[in-house]
Amino acid sequence: LLSRLAEDNYTLDKRMMLDVTVHRGRDIIFHDIGLNDAVVTKGAIARVVHLKVKCDGVAAMESSGDGIIVATPTGSTAYSLSAGGPIVEPEAQNILITPICPHDMVSRCIVASHNRVDTVEMIMNPHKNAYLSVDGGRAQKLNMGDVVTIRKSNLYTRLIRLKDRSFYDVVN
């Protein structure tokens, strides 16, 4: 397969990424770029976290449970899928918002446009903290009042594909 590289016999896939920022008041306390997802979760203690999601400043979801996954199409087949989110073709330009083990009957996955600016904030959380992880990296502690802003990044990941296999072959 590696000989295909020398022969320029490969395909470059361009994958959407997420730009993730945490604001504490007027300060930016965290920033990262992710290929797969940004996840806001409860801590190690077995209690729920209450989160509000807004899309372009408009309330889109309130969920009490283990957290929220905001994923790219590339990340749709990872944690988001395990939490009940849809499978999305990697070439699509969408942002997926999937609640993790919600403690209600109305929280469902949202498939939003890549043009949306999504925010996640804690509400009514008696333990006053949660954690943010981008692509499974080091957890950033969140306090009440922190706002996690997630938008499509201007950057892309380019992946080399050596086999001409369909996305559906790989998923199956």
C-alpha positions as CSV (number, residue, x, y, z in Angstrom):
1,L,0.0,0.0,0.0
2,L,2.8,2.5,0.8
3,S,4.0,2.2,-2.8
4,R,0.8,4.0,-3.8
5,L,2.2,7.1,-2.0
6,A,5.3,7.2,-4.2
7,E,3.1,6.8,-7.3
8,D,0.8,9.6,-6.2
9,N,-2.0,6.9,-6.3
10,Y,-4.1,8.0,-3.3
11,T,-6.9,10.3,-2.3
12,L,-6.8,13.2,0.1
13,D,-9.9,13.6,2.3
14,K,-10.6,17.0,3.7
15,R,-12.3,16.8,7.2
16,M,-14.1,19.5,9.1
17,M,-12.8,20.5,12.5
18,L,-14.3,22.3,15.6
19,D,-12.9,25.4,17.2
20,V,-13.7,25.2,21.0
21,T,-13.3,28.2,23.4
22,V,-14.2,28.6,27.1
23,H,-15.1,32.0,28.3
24,R,-15.1,32.8,32.0
25,G,-16.5,36.3,32.2
26,R,-14.5,38.4,29.7
27,D,-11.5,36.0,29.7
28,I,-10.8,33.1,27.5
29,I,-9.5,30.3,29.8
30,F,-9.3,27.5,27.2
31,H,-9.0,27.1,23.4
32,D,-8.5,24.0,21.3
33,I,-9.2,22.6,17.8
34,G,-10.7,19.2,17.5
35,L,-11.2,16.7,14.6
36,N,-13.8,14.5,16.4
37,D,-15.7,16.1,19.3
38,A,-15.9,18.4,22.3
39,V,-17.5,16.7,25.3
40,V,-18.9,18.4,28.4
41,T,-19.4,15.8,31.1
42,K,-20.1,15.5,34.8
43,G,-17.2,14.7,37.1
44,A,-16.3,11.3,38.4
45,I,-19.1,11.5,41.1
46,A,-22.2,9.7,39.9
47,R,-24.5,12.7,39.6
48,V,-26.1,14.4,36.7
49,V,-25.0,17.7,35.1
50,H,-27.7,20.2,33.9
51,L,-26.7,21.8,30.6
52,K,-28.2,24.3,28.2
53,V,-27.3,24.3,24.5
54,K,-27.9,27.3,22.3
55,C,-27.5,27.5,18.6
56,D,-26.7,31.1,17.4
57,G,-27.9,32.4,20.8
58,V,-31.3,30.6,20.6
59,A,-32.1,27.9,23.2
60,A,-32.0,24.6,21.4
61,M,-31.8,22.0,24.2
62,E,-31.7,21.6,28.0
63,S,-30.5,18.3,29.2
64,S,-29.9,16.7,32.5
65,G,-27.7,13.6,32.3
66,D,-24.1,12.6,31.9
67,G,-23.3,15.4,29.5
68,I,-23.3,16.6,25.9
69,I,-21.2,15.6,22.9
70,V,-20.7,18.2,20.1
71,A,-19.2,16.3,17.2
72,T,-18.1,16.7,13.6
73,P,-19.1,14.2,10.9
74,T,-15.7,12.4,11.4
75,G,-16.6,12.1,15.1
76,S,-20.1,10.9,14.4
77,T,-18.9,7.3,14.4
78,A,-17.2,7.5,17.7
79,Y,-18.5,8.6,21.1
80,S,-21.6,10.3,19.6
81,L,-22.7,7.1,17.9
82,S,-22.3,5.2,21.2
83,A,-24.5,7.8,22.9
84,G,-27.3,7.4,20.3
85,G,-26.3,10.0,17.7
86,P,-26.6,9.5,13.9
87,I,-23.9,8.3,11.5
88,V,-22.9,11.1,9.2
89,E,-20.8,10.9,6.1
90,P,-17.4,12.5,6.7
91,E,-17.7,14.9,3.8
92,A,-20.9,16.4,5.2
93,Q,-20.7,19.8,6.9
94,N,-22.7,19.4,10.1
95,I,-22.3,19.8,13.8
96,L,-23.9,17.1,15.8
97,I,-25.2,17.7,19.4
98,T,-25.9,14.5,21.3
99,P,-26.9,14.3,24.9
100,I,-25.2,11.5,26.9
101,C,-27.6,9.3,28.9
102,P,-30.2,12.0,29.4
103,H,-32.5,11.7,32.3
104,D,-35.6,12.8,30.4
105,M,-37.7,11.7,27.4
106,V,-37.3,14.7,25.2
107,S,-33.5,15.2,24.8
108,R,-32.6,14.1,21.3
109,C,-29.6,14.6,19.0
110,I,-29.6,17.7,16.9
111,V,-27.9,17.9,13.5
112,A,-27.0,21.5,13.0
113,S,-25.5,23.4,10.1
114,H,-21.8,24.0,10.1
115,N,-22.6,27.8,10.1
116,R,-24.0,27.7,13.6
117,V,-22.2,28.9,16.7
118,D,-23.1,26.6,19.5
119,T,-22.7,27.2,23.2
120,V,-23.0,24.9,26.2
121,E,-23.4,26.2,29.7
122,M,-24.3,24.6,33.1
123,I,-27.6,25.5,34.7
124,M,-28.9,24.5,38.1
125,N,-25.9,22.4,38.9
126,P,-25.6,21.8,42.7
127,H,-22.0,20.6,42.3
128,K,-21.0,23.7,40.4
129,N,-18.6,22.1,38.0
130,A,-18.3,19.9,34.9
131,Y,-15.4,19.1,32.6
132,L,-14.7,19.7,28.9
133,S,-12.5,17.5,26.8
134,V,-11.7,18.0,23.1
135,D,-10.9,14.8,21.2
136,G,-10.4,12.9,24.4
137,G,-7.6,15.2,25.6
138,R,-6.9,16.6,29.0
139,A,-10.1,17.6,30.9
140,Q,-10.7,21.3,31.5
141,K,-12.7,22.0,34.6
142,L,-15.7,24.2,34.0
143,N,-17.4,26.4,36.7
144,M,-20.9,27.8,36.8
145,G,-21.1,30.8,34.5
146,D,-18.4,29.4,32.0
147,V,-19.6,29.4,28.4
148,V,-18.2,26.8,26.0
149,T,-18.4,28.1,22.4
150,I,-18.1,25.6,19.6
151,R,-18.0,26.5,15.9
152,K,-16.6,25.1,12.7
153,S,-12.9,25.8,12.5
154,N,-11.3,27.5,9.6
155,L,-8.7,24.7,9.7
156,Y,-9.2,21.2,8.2
157,T,-7.5,17.9,8.7
158,R,-6.3,16.2,5.5
159,L,-6.3,12.4,5.6
160,I,-4.6,10.2,3.1
161,R,-6.8,7.4,1.8
162,L,-4.9,4.5,0.2
163,K,-7.9,2.2,-0.5
164,D,-10.9,3.1,-2.6
165,R,-13.4,1.9,-0.1
166,S,-16.8,3.5,0.4
167,F,-17.5,5.1,3.8
168,Y,-20.3,2.6,4.1
169,D,-17.9,-0.4,3.6
170,V,-15.8,1.0,6.5
171,V,-18.8,1.6,8.8
172,N,-20.2,-1.9,8.1
